[in-house]
Amino acid sequence: MTLTLCIVFIDEATGLLHIANAGHLPPLLRTPDGNVRSLDEHGPLLGIGLPTR
């Protein structure tokens, strides 16, 4: 069995965004000025036995 997973942690104190993405579609980031961009960094699906970051 395999699955995709995308977890986002926003540190409100620093404004930093941390993303763990395993095979899921790239999340979209909307900035305060309204621009939207894709965050393409990701790892393999979970459960397929490949090394992960």
All heavy atoms as atom14 arrays in JSON, in Angstrom:
{
  "sequence": "MTLTLCIVFIDEATGLLHIANAGHLPPLLRTPDGNVRSLDEHGPLLGIGLPTR",
  "atom14_mask": [
    [1, 1, 1, 1, 1, 1, 1, 1, 0, 0, 0, 0, 0, 0],
    [1, 1, 1, 1, 1, 1, 1, 0, 0, 0, 0, 0, 0, 0],
    [1, 1, 1, 1, 1, 1, 1, 1, 0, 0, 0, 0, 0, 0],
    [1, 1, 1, 1, 1, 1, 1, 0, 0, 0, 0, 0, 0, 0],
    [1, 1, 1, 1, 1, 1, 1, 1, 0, 0, 0, 0, 0, 0],
    [1, 1, 1, 1, 1, 1, 0, 0, 0, 0, 0, 0, 0, 0],
    [1, 1, 1, 1, 1, 1, 1, 1, 0, 0, 0, 0, 0, 0],
    [1, 1, 1, 1, 1, 1, 1, 0, 0, 0, 0, 0, 0, 0],
    [1, 1, 1, 1, 1, 1, 1, 1, 1, 1, 1, 0, 0, 0],
    [1, 1, 1, 1, 1, 1, 1, 1, 0, 0, 0, 0, 0, 0],
    [1, 1, 1, 1, 1, 1, 1, 1, 0, 0, 0, 0, 0, 0],
    [1, 1, 1, 1, 1, 1, 1, 1, 1, 0, 0, 0, 0, 0],
    [1, 1, 1, 1, 1, 0, 0, 0, 0, 0, 0, 0, 0, 0],
    [1, 1, 1, 1, 1, 1, 1, 0, 0, 0, 0, 0, 0, 0],
    [1, 1, 1, 1, 0, 0, 0, 0, 0, 0, 0, 0, 0, 0],
    [1, 1, 1, 1, 1, 1, 1, 1, 0, 0, 0, 0, 0, 0],
    [1, 1, 1, 1, 1, 1, 1, 1, 0, 0, 0, 0, 0, 0],
    [1, 1, 1, 1, 1, 1, 1, 1, 1, 1, 0, 0, 0, 0],
    [1, 1, 1, 1, 1, 1, 1, 1, 0, 0, 0, 0, 0, 0],
    [1, 1, 1, 1, 1, 0, 0, 0, 0, 0, 0, 0, 0, 0],
    [1, 1, 1, 1, 1, 1, 1, 1, 0, 0, 0, 0, 0, 0],
    [1, 1, 1, 1, 1, 0, 0, 0, 0, 0, 0, 0, 0, 0],
    [1, 1, 1, 1, 0, 0, 0, 0, 0, 0, 0, 0, 0, 0],
    [1, 1, 1, 1, 1, 1, 1, 1, 1, 1, 0, 0, 0, 0],
    [1, 1, 1, 1, 1, 1, 1, 1, 0, 0, 0, 0, 0, 0],
    [1, 1, 1, 1, 1, 1, 1, 0, 0, 0, 0, 0, 0, 0],
    [1, 1, 1, 1, 1, 1, 1, 0, 0, 0, 0, 0, 0, 0],
    [1, 1, 1, 1, 1, 1, 1, 1, 0, 0, 0, 0, 0, 0],
    [1, 1, 1, 1, 1, 1, 1, 1, 0, 0, 0, 0, 0, 0],
    [1, 1, 1, 1, 1, 1, 1, 1, 1, 1, 1, 0, 0, 0],
    [1, 1, 1, 1, 1, 1, 1, 0, 0, 0, 0, 0, 0, 0],
    [1, 1, 1, 1, 1, 1, 1, 0, 0, 0, 0, 0, 0, 0],
    [1, 1, 1, 1, 1, 1, 1, 1, 0, 0, 0, 0, 0, 0],
    [1, 1, 1, 1, 0, 0, 0, 0, 0, 0, 0, 0, 0, 0],
    [1, 1, 1, 1, 1, 1, 1, 1, 0, 0, 0, 0, 0, 0],
    [1, 1, 1, 1, 1, 1, 1, 0, 0, 0, 0, 0, 0, 0],
    [1, 1, 1, 1, 1, 1, 1, 1, 1, 1, 1, 0, 0, 0],
    [1, 1, 1, 1, 1, 1, 0, 0, 0, 0, 0, 0, 0, 0],
    [1, 1, 1, 1, 1, 1, 1, 1, 0, 0, 0, 0, 0, 0],
    [1, 1, 1, 1, 1, 1, 1, 1, 0, 0, 0, 0, 0, 0],
    [1, 1, 1, 1, 1, 1, 1, 1, 1, 0, 0, 0, 0, 0],
    [1, 1, 1, 1, 1, 1, 1, 1, 1, 1, 0, 0, 0, 0],
    [1, 1, 1, 1, 0, 0, 0, 0, 0, 0, 0, 0, 0, 0],
    [1, 1, 1, 1, 1, 1, 1, 0, 0, 0, 0, 0, 0, 0],
    [1, 1, 1, 1, 1, 1, 1, 1, 0, 0, 0, 0, 0, 0],
    [1, 1, 1, 1, 1, 1, 1, 1, 0, 0, 0, 0, 0, 0],
    [1, 1, 1, 1, 0, 0, 0, 0, 0, 0, 0, 0, 0, 0],
    [1, 1, 1, 1, 1, 1, 1, 1, 0, 0, 0, 0, 0, 0],
    [1, 1, 1, 1, 0, 0, 0, 0, 0, 0, 0, 0, 0, 0],
    [1, 1, 1, 1, 1, 1, 1, 1, 0, 0, 0, 0, 0, 0],
    [1, 1, 1, 1, 1, 1, 1, 0, 0, 0, 0, 0, 0, 0],
    [1, 1, 1, 1, 1, 1, 1, 0, 0, 0, 0, 0, 0, 0],
    [1, 1, 1, 1, 1, 1, 1, 1, 1, 1, 1, 0, 0, 0]
  ],
  "atom14_positions": [
    [[0.84, -1.18, 0.0], [0.0, 0.0, 0.0], [0.88, 1.24, 0.0], [1.94, 1.25, 0.6], [-0.91, -0.01, 1.22], [-1.95, -1.12, 1.15], [-3.01, -1.35, 2.59], [-3.55, 0.23, 3.02], [0.0, 0.0, 0.0], [0.0, 0.0, 0.0], [0.0, 0.0, 0.0], [0.0, 0.0, 0.0], [0.0, 0.0, 0.0], [0.0, 0.0, 0.0]],
    [[0.44, 2.25, -0.7], [1.16, 3.52, -0.74], [0.19, 4.64, -0.4], [-1.03, 4.46, -0.44], [1.77, 3.78, -2.13], [0.72, 3.87, -3.08], [2.75, 2.7, -2.52], [0.0, 0.0, 0.0], [0.0, 0.0, 0.0], [0.0, 0.0, 0.0], [0.0, 0.0, 0.0], [0.0, 0.0, 0.0], [0.0, 0.0, 0.0], [0.0, 0.0, 0.0]],
    [[0.76, 5.78, -0.09], [-0.08, 6.95, 0.14], [0.73, 8.21, -0.09], [1.95, 8.19, -0.13], [-0.67, 6.95, 1.56], [0.31, 7.08, 2.72], [0.28, 8.49, 3.26], [-0.08, 6.11, 3.8], [0.0, 0.0, 0.0], [0.0, 0.0, 0.0], [0.0, 0.0, 0.0], [0.0, 0.0, 0.0], [0.0, 0.0, 0.0], [0.0, 0.0, 0.0]],
    [[0.0, 9.3, -0.28], [0.63, 10.61, -0.37], [0.32, 11.35, 0.92], [-0.65, 11.05, 1.61], [0.11, 11.43, -1.56], [-1.25, 11.76, -1.35], [0.28, 10.69, -2.86], [0.0, 0.0, 0.0], [0.0, 0.0, 0.0], [0.0, 0.0, 0.0], [0.0, 0.0, 0.0], [0.0, 0.0, 0.0], [0.0, 0.0, 0.0], [0.0, 0.0, 0.0]],
    [[1.19, 12.3, 1.24], [1.01, 13.06, 2.46], [1.65, 14.42, 2.29], [2.75, 14.54, 1.75], [1.67, 12.33, 3.63], [1.64, 13.01, 4.98], [0.22, 12.97, 5.55], [2.6, 12.36, 5.94], [0.0, 0.0, 0.0], [0.0, 0.0, 0.0], [0.0, 0.0, 0.0], [0.0, 0.0, 0.0], [0.0, 0.0, 0.0], [0.0, 0.0, 0.0]],
    [[0.95, 15.44, 2.71], [1.51, 16.79, 2.7], [1.15, 17.45, 4.03], [-0.03, 17.61, 4.34], [0.96, 17.61, 1.53], [1.75, 19.23, 1.39], [0.0, 0.0, 0.0], [0.0, 0.0, 0.0], [0.0, 0.0, 0.0], [0.0, 0.0, 0.0], [0.0, 0.0, 0.0], [0.0, 0.0, 0.0], [0.0, 0.0, 0.0], [0.0, 0.0, 0.0]],
    [[2.18, 17.79, 4.79], [1.99, 18.44, 6.08], [2.65, 19.81, 6.02], [3.79, 19.94, 5.56], [2.62, 17.61, 7.22], [1.95, 16.26, 7.32], [2.53, 18.36, 8.54], [2.59, 15.32, 8.3], [0.0, 0.0, 0.0], [0.0, 0.0, 0.0], [0.0, 0.0, 0.0], [0.0, 0.0, 0.0], [0.0, 0.0, 0.0], [0.0, 0.0, 0.0]],
    [[1.93, 20.82, 6.48], [2.46, 22.19, 6.49], [2.45, 22.69, 7.93], [1.45, 22.59, 8.63], [1.61, 23.11, 5.61], [2.14, 24.54, 5.66], [1.58, 22.61, 4.18], [0.0, 0.0, 0.0], [0.0, 0.0, 0.0], [0.0, 0.0, 0.0], [0.0, 0.0, 0.0], [0.0, 0.0, 0.0], [0.0, 0.0, 0.0], [0.0, 0.0, 0.0]],
    [[3.59, 23.2, 8.37], [3.71, 23.8, 9.7], [4.08, 25.26, 9.51], [5.07, 25.58, 8.85], [4.78, 23.09, 10.52], [5.08, 23.75, 11.84], [4.18, 23.68, 12.88], [6.24, 24.47, 12.01], [4.44, 24.31, 14.09], [6.52, 25.1, 13.22], [5.61, 25.02, 14.26], [0.0, 0.0, 0.0], [0.0, 0.0, 0.0], [0.0, 0.0, 0.0]],
    [[3.28, 26.14, 10.07], [3.55, 27.58, 10.0], [3.94, 28.05, 11.39], [3.17, 27.94, 12.34], [2.32, 28.36, 9.51], [1.9, 27.86, 8.13], [2.62, 29.85, 9.47], [0.56, 28.38, 7.68], [0.0, 0.0, 0.0], [0.0, 0.0, 0.0], [0.0, 0.0, 0.0], [0.0, 0.0, 0.0], [0.0, 0.0, 0.0], [0.0, 0.0, 0.0]],
    [[5.16, 28.56, 11.51], [5.63, 29.1, 12.78], [5.2, 30.56, 12.85], [5.77, 31.42, 12.19], [7.15, 28.97, 12.86], [7.71, 29.36, 14.21], [7.06, 30.15, 14.93], [8.8, 28.88, 14.54], [0.0, 0.0, 0.0], [0.0, 0.0, 0.0], [0.0, 0.0, 0.0], [0.0, 0.0, 0.0], [0.0, 0.0, 0.0], [0.0, 0.0, 0.0]],
    [[4.16, 30.81, 13.61], [3.61, 32.17, 13.68], [4.59, 33.16, 14.29], [4.54, 34.35, 13.99], [2.3, 32.15, 14.46], [1.2, 31.43, 13.73], [-0.11, 31.47, 14.49], [-0.3, 32.36, 15.35], [-0.97, 30.61, 14.22], [0.0, 0.0, 0.0], [0.0, 0.0, 0.0], [0.0, 0.0, 0.0], [0.0, 0.0, 0.0], [0.0, 0.0, 0.0]],
    [[5.48, 32.69, 15.15], [6.45, 33.59, 15.79], [7.47, 34.12, 14.79], [7.88, 35.28, 14.87], [7.15, 32.88, 16.94], [0.0, 0.0, 0.0], [0.0, 0.0, 0.0], [0.0, 0.0, 0.0], [0.0, 0.0, 0.0], [0.0, 0.0, 0.0], [0.0, 0.0, 0.0], [0.0, 0.0, 0.0], [0.0, 0.0, 0.0], [0.0, 0.0, 0.0]],
    [[7.89, 33.27, 13.84], [8.93, 33.67, 12.9], [8.42, 33.9, 11.48], [9.11, 34.48, 10.66], [10.03, 32.6, 12.82], [9.47, 31.39, 12.29], [10.65, 32.35, 14.18], [0.0, 0.0, 0.0], [0.0, 0.0, 0.0], [0.0, 0.0, 0.0], [0.0, 0.0, 0.0], [0.0, 0.0, 0.0], [0.0, 0.0, 0.0], [0.0, 0.0, 0.0]],
    [[7.22, 33.37, 11.18], [6.69, 33.47, 9.83], [7.24, 32.42, 8.88], [6.95, 32.44, 7.69], [0.0, 0.0, 0.0], [0.0, 0.0, 0.0], [0.0, 0.0, 0.0], [0.0, 0.0, 0.0], [0.0, 0.0, 0.0], [0.0, 0.0, 0.0], [0.0, 0.0, 0.0], [0.0, 0.0, 0.0], [0.0, 0.0, 0.0], [0.0, 0.0, 0.0]],
    [[8.03, 31.47, 9.41], [8.59, 30.43, 8.56], [7.56, 29.36, 8.25], [6.73, 29.02, 9.09], [9.8, 29.77, 9.23], [11.05, 30.62, 9.33], [12.12, 29.88, 10.14], [11.58, 30.98, 7.96], [0.0, 0.0, 0.0], [0.0, 0.0, 0.0], [0.0, 0.0, 0.0], [0.0, 0.0, 0.0], [0.0, 0.0, 0.0], [0.0, 0.0, 0.0]],
    [[7.64, 28.82, 7.04], [6.74, 27.78, 6.58], [7.57, 26.52, 6.36], [8.58, 26.55, 5.65], [6.11, 28.23, 5.26], [5.13, 27.32, 4.58], [3.8, 27.35, 5.34], [4.92, 27.77, 3.15], [0.0, 0.0, 0.0], [0.0, 0.0, 0.0], [0.0, 0.0, 0.0], [0.0, 0.0, 0.0], [0.0, 0.0, 0.0], [0.0, 0.0, 0.0]],
    [[7.17, 25.41, 6.98], [7.87, 24.13, 6.83], [6.9, 23.16, 6.17], [5.76, 23.03, 6.61], [8.29, 23.59, 8.2], [9.17, 24.51, 8.96], [10.54, 24.52, 8.84], [8.87, 25.48, 9.86], [11.04, 25.44, 9.63], [10.06, 26.05, 10.26], [0.0, 0.0, 0.0], [0.0, 0.0, 0.0], [0.0, 0.0, 0.0], [0.0, 0.0, 0.0]],
    [[7.37, 22.48, 5.12], [6.51, 21.55, 4.38], [7.19, 20.2, 4.28], [8.37, 20.11, 3.95], [6.22, 22.08, 2.96], [5.49, 23.41, 3.04], [5.41, 21.07, 2.17], [5.28, 24.08, 1.71], [0.0, 0.0, 0.0], [0.0, 0.0, 0.0], [0.0, 0.0, 0.0], [0.0, 0.0, 0.0], [0.0, 0.0, 0.0], [0.0, 0.0, 0.0]],
    [[6.44, 19.13, 4.56], [6.86, 17.76, 4.3], [5.88, 17.21, 3.27], [4.69, 17.1, 3.55], [6.84, 16.93, 5.57], [0.0, 0.0, 0.0], [0.0, 0.0, 0.0], [0.0, 0.0, 0.0], [0.0, 0.0, 0.0], [0.0, 0.0, 0.0], [0.0, 0.0, 0.0], [0.0, 0.0, 0.0], [0.0, 0.0, 0.0], [0.0, 0.0, 0.0]],
    [[6.38, 16.92, 2.08], [5.51, 16.47, 1.0], [6.03, 15.14, 0.45], [7.13, 15.08, -0.1], [5.45, 17.51, -0.12], [4.43, 17.17, -1.17], [3.8, 16.13, -1.14], [4.25, 18.06, -2.12], [0.0, 0.0, 0.0], [0.0, 0.0, 0.0], [0.0, 0.0, 0.0], [0.0, 0.0, 0.0], [0.0, 0.0, 0.0], [0.0, 0.0, 0.0]],
    [[5.25, 14.09, 0.61], [5.63, 12.76, 0.15], [4.68, 12.31, -0.96], [3.63, 11.73, -0.69], [5.61, 11.78, 1.31], [0.0, 0.0, 0.0], [0.0, 0.0, 0.0], [0.0, 0.0, 0.0], [0.0, 0.0, 0.0], [0.0, 0.0, 0.0], [0.0, 0.0, 0.0], [0.0, 0.0, 0.0], [0.0, 0.0, 0.0], [0.0, 0.0, 0.0]],
    [[5.01, 12.63, -2.19], [4.25, 12.17, -3.34], [2.93, 12.87, -3.6], [2.22, 12.55, -4.54], [0.0, 0.0, 0.0], [0.0, 0.0, 0.0], [0.0, 0.0, 0.0], [0.0, 0.0, 0.0], [0.0, 0.0, 0.0], [0.0, 0.0, 0.0], [0.0, 0.0, 0.0], [0.0, 0.0, 0.0], [0.0, 0.0, 0.0], [0.0, 0.0, 0.0]],
    [[2.57, 13.84, -2.78], [1.31, 14.56, -2.95], [1.48, 15.64, -4.01], [2.59, 16.05, -4.32], [0.91, 15.18, -1.61], [-0.53, 15.6, -1.53], [-1.55, 14.68, -1.49], [-1.1, 16.8, -1.48], [-2.69, 15.33, -1.41], [-2.45, 16.61, -1.41], [0.0, 0.0, 0.0], [0.0, 0.0, 0.0], [0.0, 0.0, 0.0], [0.0, 0.0, 0.0]],
    [[0.39, 16.09, -4.57], [0.45, 17.21, -5.51], [1.13, 18.4, -4.83], [0.95, 18.6, -3.62], [-0.95, 17.61, -5.96], [-1.71, 16.56, -6.76], [-3.15, 17.01, -6.97], [-1.03, 16.28, -8.07], [0.0, 0.0, 0.0], [0.0, 0.0, 0.0], [0.0, 0.0, 0.0], [0.0, 0.0, 0.0], [0.0, 0.0, 0.0], [0.0, 0.0, 0.0]],
    [[1.88, 19.19, -5.57], [2.55, 20.34, -4.96], [1.54, 21.33, -4.36], [0.54, 21.66, -5.01], [3.3, 21.0, -6.11], [3.38, 19.97, -7.19], [2.2, 19.07, -7.0], [0.0, 0.0, 0.0], [0.0, 0.0, 0.0], [0.0, 0.0, 0.0], [0.0, 0.0, 0.0], [0.0, 0.0, 0.0], [0.0, 0.0, 0.0], [0.0, 0.0, 0.0]],
    [[1.78, 21.76, -3.13], [0.88, 22.76, -2.55], [1.08, 24.11, -3.23], [2.12, 24.38, -3.82], [1.3, 22.82, -1.08], [2.68, 22.29, -1.04], [2.82, 21.36, -2.2], [0.0, 0.0, 0.0], [0.0, 0.0, 0.0], [0.0, 0.0, 0.0], [0.0, 0.0, 0.0], [0.0, 0.0, 0.0], [0.0, 0.0, 0.0], [0.0, 0.0, 0.0]],
    [[0.06, 24.93, -3.15], [0.13, 26.28, -3.7], [0.31, 27.27, -2.56], [-0.31, 27.13, -1.5], [-1.14, 26.62, -4.47], [-1.43, 25.74, -5.68], [-2.78, 26.14, -6.28], [-0.34, 25.83, -6.71], [0.0, 0.0, 0.0], [0.0, 0.0, 0.0], [0.0, 0.0, 0.0], [0.0, 0.0, 0.0], [0.0, 0.0, 0.0], [0.0, 0.0, 0.0]],
    [[1.15, 28.25, -2.77], [1.39, 29.29, -1.78], [0.83, 30.6, -2.3], [1.2, 31.04, -3.4], [2.89, 29.44, -1.5], [3.29, 30.56, -0.56], [2.77, 30.29, 0.85], [4.79, 30.75, -0.56], [0.0, 0.0, 0.0], [0.0, 0.0, 0.0], [0.0, 0.0, 0.0], [0.0, 0.0, 0.0], [0.0, 0.0, 0.0], [0.0, 0.0, 0.0]],
    [[-0.06, 31.19, -1.55], [-0.61, 32.5, -1.9], [0.02, 33.53, -0.98], [-0.12, 33.45, 0.24], [-2.12, 32.53, -1.76], [-2.69, 33.87, -2.17], [-4.19, 33.8, -2.24], [-4.68, 35.09, -2.67], [-5.61, 35.77, -2.02], [-6.15, 35.28, -0.93], [-6.0, 36.94, -2.48], [0.0, 0.0, 0.0], [0.0, 0.0, 0.0], [0.0, 0.0, 0.0]],
    [[0.71, 34.49, -1.55], [1.4, 35.51, -0.78], [0.44, 36.64, -0.41], [-0.64, 36.75, -1.0], [2.6, 36.07, -1.57], [2.12, 36.62, -2.8], [3.62, 34.97, -1.87], [0.0, 0.0, 0.0], [0.0, 0.0, 0.0], [0.0, 0.0, 0.0], [0.0, 0.0, 0.0], [0.0, 0.0, 0.0], [0.0, 0.0, 0.0], [0.0, 0.0, 0.0]],
    [[0.8, 37.47, 0.57], [-0.09, 38.55, 0.96], [-0.49, 39.5, -0.18], [-1.56, 40.08, -0.15], [0.72, 39.3, 2.03], [1.62, 38.27, 2.6], [1.97, 37.38, 1.44], [0.0, 0.0, 0.0], [0.0, 0.0, 0.0], [0.0, 0.0, 0.0], [0.0, 0.0, 0.0], [0.0, 0.0, 0.0], [0.0, 0.0, 0.0], [0.0, 0.0, 0.0]],
    [[0.37, 39.62, -1.21], [0.02, 40.5, -2.33], [-0.88, 39.82, -3.37], [-1.22, 40.41, -4.38], [1.28, 41.06, -2.98], [2.16, 39.99, -3.61], [1.79, 38.8, -3.6], [3.24, 40.36, -4.11], [0.0, 0.0, 0.0], [0.0, 0.0, 0.0], [0.0, 0.0, 0.0], [0.0, 0.0, 0.0], [0.0, 0.0, 0.0], [0.0, 0.0, 0.0]],
    [[-1.27, 38.55, -3.11], [-2.2, 37.86, -4.0], [-1.55, 36.96, -5.04], [-2.26, 36.24, -5.73], [0.0, 0.0, 0.0], [0.0, 0.0, 0.0], [0.0, 0.0, 0.0], [0.0, 0.0, 0.0], [0.0, 0.0, 0.0], [0.0, 0.0, 0.0], [0.0, 0.0, 0.0], [0.0, 0.0, 0.0], [0.0, 0.0, 0.0], [0.0, 0.0, 0.0]],
    [[-0.23, 36.99, -5.17], [0.43, 36.09, -6.11], [0.35, 34.66, -5.62], [0.37, 34.4, -4.41], [1.9, 36.48, -6.29], [2.06, 37.76, -7.07], [1.31, 38.04, -8.0], [3.02, 38.58, -6.67], [0.0, 0.0, 0.0], [0.0, 0.0, 0.0], [0.0, 0.0, 0.0], [0.0, 0.0, 0.0], [0.0, 0.0, 0.0], [0.0, 0.0, 0.0]],
    [[0.27, 33.72, -6.55], [0.19, 32.3, -6.22], [1.3, 31.57, -6.96], [1.53, 31.81, -8.14], [-1.18, 31.7, -6.62], [-1.22, 30.21, -6.34], [-2.3, 32.41, -5.91], [0.0, 0.0, 0.0], [0.0, 0.0, 0.0], [0.0, 0.0, 0.0], [0.0, 0.0, 0.0], [0.0, 0.0, 0.0], [0.0, 0.0, 0.0], [0.0, 0.0, 0.0]],
    [[2.0, 30.68, -6.23], [3.03, 29.88, -6.88], [3.01, 28.47, -6.32], [2.57, 28.24, -5.19], [4.41, 30.5, -6.75], [4.94, 30.57, -5.35], [6.31, 31.26, -5.33], [6.8, 31.41, -3.99], [7.77, 30.66, -3.46], [8.33, 29.73, -4.17], [8.16, 30.86, -2.22], [0.0, 0.0, 0.0], [0.0, 0.0, 0.0], [0.0, 0.0, 0.0]],
    [[3.49, 27.53, -7.12], [3.55, 26.13, -6.74], [4.86, 25.87, -6.0], [5.92, 26.36, -6.39], [3.49, 25.27, -8.01], [3.66, 23.92, -7.69], [0.0, 0.0, 0.0], [0.0, 0.0, 0.0], [0.0, 0.0, 0.0], [0.0, 0.0, 0.0], [0.0, 0.0, 0.0], [0.0, 0.0, 0.0], [0.0, 0.0, 0.0], [0.0, 0.0, 0.0]],
    [[4.79, 25.09, -4.92], [5.99, 24.69, -4.18], [6.33, 23.27, -4.6], [5.69, 22.32, -4.19], [5.72, 24.78, -2.67], [5.27, 26.15, -2.17], [4.93, 26.09, -0.69], [6.33, 27.2, -2.43], [0.0, 0.0, 0.0], [0.0, 0.0, 0.0], [0.0, 0.0, 0.0], [0.0, 0.0, 0.0], [0.0, 0.0, 0.0], [0.0, 0.0, 0.0]],
    [[7.33, 23.14, -5.46], [7.57, 21.88, -6.16], [8.46, 20.87, -5.43], [8.58, 19.74, -5.87], [8.16, 22.15, -7.53], [7.18, 22.91, -8.42], [5.98, 22.67, -8.32], [7.64, 23.75, -9.21], [0.0, 0.0, 0.0], [0.0, 0.0, 0.0], [0.0, 0.0, 0.0], [0.0, 0.0, 0.0], [0.0, 0.0, 0.0], [0.0, 0.0, 0.0]],
    [[9.08, 21.25, -4.32], [9.93, 20.31, -3.62], [9.08, 19.18, -3.02], [8.05, 19.43, -2.42], [10.71, 20.99, -2.48], [11.69, 22.05, -2.94], [11.03, 23.39, -3.25], [9.85, 23.56, -2.93], [11.71, 24.24, -3.81], [0.0, 0.0, 0.0], [0.0, 0.0, 0.0], [0.0, 0.0, 0.0], [0.0, 0.0, 0.0], [0.0, 0.0, 0.0]],
    [[9.5, 17.93, -3.24], [8.74, 16.8, -2.7], [9.61, 15.56, -2.68], [10.66, 15.5, -3.31], [7.47, 16.56, -3.5], [7.72, 16.09, -4.89], [8.05, 16.94, -5.91], [7.73, 14.85, -5.42], [8.23, 16.25, -7.02], [8.04, 14.99, -6.76], [0.0, 0.0, 0.0], [0.0, 0.0, 0.0], [0.0, 0.0, 0.0], [0.0, 0.0, 0.0]],
    [[9.13, 14.56, -1.95], [9.78, 13.26, -1.89], [8.88, 12.21, -2.52], [7.79, 12.51, -3.01], [0.0, 0.0, 0.0], [0.0, 0.0, 0.0], [0.0, 0.0, 0.0], [0.0, 0.0, 0.0], [0.0, 0.0, 0.0], [0.0, 0.0, 0.0], [0.0, 0.0, 0.0], [0.0, 0.0, 0.0], [0.0, 0.0, 0.0], [0.0, 0.0, 0.0]],
    [[9.32, 10.92, -2.48], [8.53, 9.86, -3.09], [7.3, 9.5, -2.26], [7.18, 9.88, -1.1], [9.52, 8.69, -3.13], [10.45, 8.96, -2.0], [10.58, 10.46, -1.93], [0.0, 0.0, 0.0], [0.0, 0.0, 0.0], [0.0, 0.0, 0.0], [0.0, 0.0, 0.0], [0.0, 0.0, 0.0], [0.0, 0.0, 0.0], [0.0, 0.0, 0.0]],
    [[6.4, 8.76, -2.88], [5.24, 8.22, -2.18], [5.69, 7.45, -0.94], [6.76, 6.83, -0.95], [4.48, 7.24, -3.07], [3.66, 7.8, -4.22], [3.31, 6.68, -5.18], [2.42, 8.46, -3.7], [0.0, 0.0, 0.0], [0.0, 0.0, 0.0], [0.0, 0.0, 0.0], [0.0, 0.0, 0.0], [0.0, 0.0, 0.0], [0.0, 0.0, 0.0]],
    [[4.89, 7.47, 0.1], [5.18, 6.66, 1.27], [4.79, 5.21, 0.98], [3.78, 4.94, 0.36], [4.4, 7.18, 2.48], [4.76, 8.59, 2.94], [3.84, 9.01, 4.07], [6.21, 8.68, 3.38], [0.0, 0.0, 0.0], [0.0, 0.0, 0.0], [0.0, 0.0, 0.0], [0.0, 0.0, 0.0], [0.0, 0.0, 0.0], [0.0, 0.0, 0.0]],
    [[5.64, 4.28, 1.41], [5.32, 2.87, 1.28], [5.91, 2.18, 0.07], [5.67, 0.99, -0.13], [0.0, 0.0, 0.0], [0.0, 0.0, 0.0], [0.0, 0.0, 0.0], [0.0, 0.0, 0.0], [0.0, 0.0, 0.0], [0.0, 0.0, 0.0], [0.0, 0.0, 0.0], [0.0, 0.0, 0.0], [0.0, 0.0, 0.0], [0.0, 0.0, 0.0]],
    [[6.71, 2.87, -0.75], [7.26, 2.19, -1.93], [8.72, 1.78, -1.74], [9.33, 1.26, -2.64], [7.1, 3.03, -3.22], [7.79, 4.37, -3.11], [5.64, 3.21, -3.55], [7.79, 5.14, -4.42], [0.0, 0.0, 0.0], [0.0, 0.0, 0.0], [0.0, 0.0, 0.0], [0.0, 0.0, 0.0], [0.0, 0.0, 0.0], [0.0, 0.0, 0.0]],
    [[9.27, 2.02, -0.55], [10.6, 1.51, -0.23], [11.76, 2.32, -0.8], [12.88, 1.83, -0.85], [0.0, 0.0, 0.0], [0.0, 0.0, 0.0], [0.0, 0.0, 0.0], [0.0, 0.0, 0.0], [0.0, 0.0, 0.0], [0.0, 0.0, 0.0], [0.0, 0.0, 0.0], [0.0, 0.0, 0.0], [0.0, 0.0, 0.0], [0.0, 0.0, 0.0]],
    [[11.53, 3.54, -1.26], [12.62, 4.38, -1.75], [13.17, 5.22, -0.62], [12.46, 5.54, 0.33], [12.12, 5.3, -2.87], [11.68, 4.63, -4.16], [11.11, 5.67, -5.11], [12.85, 3.92, -4.81], [0.0, 0.0, 0.0], [0.0, 0.0, 0.0], [0.0, 0.0, 0.0], [0.0, 0.0, 0.0], [0.0, 0.0, 0.0], [0.0, 0.0, 0.0]],
    [[14.45, 5.62, -0.71], [14.99, 6.5, 0.33], [14.25, 7.84, 0.33], [13.81, 8.31, -0.71], [16.45, 6.7, -0.07], [16.64, 6.05, -1.39], [15.39, 5.3, -1.74], [0.0, 0.0, 0.0], [0.0, 0.0, 0.0], [0.0, 0.0, 0.0], [0.0, 0.0, 0.0], [0.0, 0.0, 0.0], [0.0, 0.0, 0.0], [0.0, 0.0, 0.0]],
    [[14.1, 8.41, 1.51], [13.42, 9.69, 1.64], [14.37, 10.74, 2.16], [15.42, 10.42, 2.72], [12.22, 9.59, 2.6], [12.7, 9.16, 3.87], [11.19, 8.6, 2.08], [0.0, 0.0, 0.0], [0.0, 0.0, 0.0], [0.0, 0.0, 0.0], [0.0, 0.0, 0.0], [0.0, 0.0, 0.0], [0.0, 0.0, 0.0], [0.0, 0.0, 0.0]],
    [[14.0, 12.01, 1.98], [14.8, 13.11, 2.51], [14.44, 13.37, 3.94], [13.36, 13.2, 4.39], [14.54, 14.37, 1.69], [14.98, 14.23, 0.28], [14.79, 15.55, -0.39], [14.34, 15.3, -1.75], [14.11, 16.24, -2.61], [14.22, 17.48, -2.28], [13.73, 15.96, -3.83], [0.0, 0.0, 0.0], [0.0, 0.0, 0.0], [0.0, 0.0, 0.0]]
  ]
}
